[in-house]
Structures are given as C-alpha cells and as structure tokens.
C-alpha cells in the first residue's frame, strides 16, 4: 500500500521538475523542505553555479540549517531535479 503522503510528494516533485527554474520555484521548494519556522527565519537565493545561498536571522538558525544541510540538499534535489542545487552555503544576516 502506498501512503497518500508519498503520492502527494511524488506528484509535487514531478510538477515542479517540469517548470523552469525560478526564484519562486526555489522558494516554494525551500519552504516545502524545511518547514514554515525555518523558512520564516531564512532567505534563499540560488546562483547559476548551483549554490543555494541561505541567510539566517540568527546564529542558532544558522547552526540548525548547517546541521541539516545534507538532508535539505537531498530533499531539494528530489523536488528541483539533480543538478539544480549542488551545495548549500549558510551565512548569518549581518546587523548594522
């Protein structure tokens, strides 16, 4: 028996992979993968070389994203396709 959660995840991944890579697509995949709390505390931008630049609000959020980077990257690849995200670079937002 296939769980509804698995079917939904596969359907979303298929639909996303068919769409052109855009900032909105990356942001949607990011929120889907990391959840609302981390998404609210971060900003993401994918560069042309496949590096996902993640800026966090605070040090604890930076450490949490860094700790989970391997799992996050694997899940992003499932949604965006192989080669879209090659690495994740996490930095903390600088305050003036």
C-alpha positions, 0 to 999 in steps of 0.5 A: 500500500502506498501512503497518500503522503508519498503520492502527494510528494511524488506528484509535487516533485514531478510538477515542479521538475517540469517548470523552469527554474525560478526564484519562486520555484526555489522558494516554494521548494525551500519552504516545502523542505524545511518547514514554515519556522525555518523558512520564516527565519531564512532567505534563499537565493540560488546562483547559476553555479548551483549554490543555494545561498541561505541567510539566517536571522540568527546564529542558532538558525544558522547552526540548525540549517548547517546541521541539516544541510545534507538532508535539505540538499537531498530533499531539494534535489528530489523536488528541483531535479539533480543538478539544480542545487549542488551545495548549500552555503549558510551565512548569518544576516549581518546587523548594522 
